[in-house]
Amino acid sequence: MNERPSDDQGHDVTAATPPGARPSSRPKVVLGVGGGIAAYKACELLRRLTESGHDVTVVPTASALRFVGAPTWSALSGKPVSAEVWDDVHEVPHVRLGQTADLVVVAPATADLLAKAAHGLADDLLTNTLLTARCPVVLAPAMHTEMWEPPATRDNVAILRARGTVVVEPDEGRLTGADTGKGRLPDPAALYAVCRDALERPGQQPDLAGRHVVVSAGGTREYLDPVRFLGNRSSGRMGVALAAAAVARGARVTLVGANLEVAPPAGVDLVRVETTAQLRDAVLDAASAADAVVMAAAPADFRPAEASGAKIKKAADGSAPPLSLVQNPDILAGLSADRPHAGLVVVGFAAETGDATGSVLDLARAKLARKGCDLLVANDVGDGKVFGRDDTEAVVLGADGTETPVPAGPKSGLAHVVWDRVAALWG
């Protein structure tokens, strides 16, 4: 039996082009390329878009063509490439491209492009396309840290996000030359995931634009000695899905990652932690300026009363060393009870198996009342469910008594349901 082709993330690449469909039925993507050294990375993004069945038109700036030439873009996209509004004037490309696109993505987006997009300047084909676009727009900035941090750039980003444009946070890392810092273009695979998410929600504008959300993900570790720890099975997949969905919907996202087993999505401010105490400090710090906190991480309930500074050795008589545990602080309950400001929405997760005292939902309802959060996502994690898997099934419980069942499916689907409920609480 022949397998259906998929990309390296396991997504079916034939979904966008059903058998017998005309080329014009494929999702139309305009890939804008700004004049930065990261322009070469856009070639990989273009490859992922075309191989997954999208109809891609590349619109580089004149400066971008100094880094990667038109023949490269034309060969990879299968279409002629131009940066000028004067080419094919009879087809009115400066208006048509933006009007007919299903998605416009710009990678890299330079500081100059951000400024022009924020203030409606249109002096070439790409900026005209951005001005006339009636579809989701994703901008992936890439520049030196000294160009990303000034108030002028940050104000332009704020303007664009307030209008519903998805401005992906740049990564930290090696920049041009010997420089390092924030301003690196995210990995093309991660940018492709943002584009795919935007295209899977046709007609829906980024409704979290202007919001700052905090998501915790992964499982904490409590060290017994330098090599051993108490931990749990959380991989961080659910939290990463929540962060990715929030980015696609226009939010500024702080992801507090505890020992993640999966790569963080593009466009987040990543804070890495290991222990429950570190997780608590990072979440409370970020929550002070956030509109919502979603606690998808699995913090350890207990930690050793004292951690050994040296590796604990086996006893000659075969006996096990005594292990004294103390309880960790309850981050969710503490945040719910002592919110840093009015209007903060707090969401928790309940990984339950059910026992003699009640079912999964019984235990989750009791936890919701005990923790004092606004929403609680109840997961049945028995029999190897949920942990380490890409699919899930849950019920989202509200403090107002509402219940929203989410049938089995990708964790990204549950993530969007959670943000739907959060957005409704914001009113």
URGI-V592796 format. One record per backbone hydrogen bond with DSSP energy under -0.5 kcal/mol. NH is the residue of the N-H (numbers start at 1). CO is the residue of the C=O. If there is no record, write none. Layout:
nh=(NH	NH)
co=(CO	CO)
This chain:
nh=(7	10	13	14	15	17	21	25	26	29	29	30	31	31	32	32	33	34	36	39	40	41	42	42	43	44	45	46	47	48	49	50	51	52	53	54	55	56	57	58	59	61	65	66	67	68	72	73	74	75	76	77	78	79	82	87	89	91	92	93	95	96	97	99	100	101	102	103	104	105	106	107	107	108	109	110	114	115	116	117	118	119	120	120	121	125	128	129	130	131	132	133	134	136	138	139	140	141	141	142	143	147	148	149	154	155	156	157	158	159	160	161	162	163	164	165	166	167	168	168	169	171	173	175	179	181	183	184	190	191	192	193	194	195	196	197	198	199	200	201	204	205	206	207	208	209	210	211	213	213	214	215	216	217	219	219	220	221	222	223	224	225	230	240	241	242	243	244	245	246	247	248	249	250	251	252	253	253	254	255	255	256	256	257	257	258	258	259	259	261	262	267	268	269	270	271	272	273	279	280	281	282	283	284	285	286	287	288	288	289	290	291	292	293	294	295	295	296	296	298	299	303	305	308	315	318	324	325	326	328	331	334	335	336	337	338	344	345	347	348	349	350	351	352	352	355	358	363	364	365	366	367	368	369	370	371	372	373	374	375	376	377	378	378	379	379	380	381	381	384	385	387	389	392	394	395	396	397	397	398	399	401	404	405	406	407	409	411	413	414	415	416	417	418	419	420	421	422	423	424	425	426	427)
co=(11	7	5	5	12	14	18	22	23	27	55	103	29	57	30	105	59	108	34	36	37	38	38	39	40	41	41	42	43	44	45	46	47	48	50	49	27	54	29	56	31	33	61	63	64	64	69	69	70	71	72	73	74	74	58	84	86	88	89	88	92	92	93	95	96	97	28	28	136	30	138	32	105	140	140	108	110	111	112	113	114	115	116	117	116	83	124	125	126	127	128	129	98	102	104	166	106	139	168	109	183	144	144	145	150	151	152	153	154	155	156	157	158	159	161	160	137	165	139	166	267	184	181	179	176	173	171	171	187	187	188	189	190	191	192	193	194	195	196	198	201	203	164	205	249	206	250	208	211	252	292	254	294	256	234	258	298	274	230	221	228	228	222	236	237	238	239	240	241	242	243	244	245	247	246	211	251	267	213	253	269	215	254	255	271	217	256	257	273	235	235	169	265	253	268	255	270	257	275	276	277	278	279	280	281	282	283	284	285	286	287	212	212	345	214	293	347	216	294	218	297	326	324	224	319	315	322	323	303	301	329	330	331	332	333	334	341	291	293	375	295	377	349	350	379	358	355	359	360	361	362	363	364	365	366	367	368	368	346	346	397	348	376	395	350	377	393	352	379	381	382	385	386	409	406	378	404	376	395	402	374	398	396	403	394	405	392	390	410	410	411	412	413	414	415	416	417	418	419	420	421	422	423)
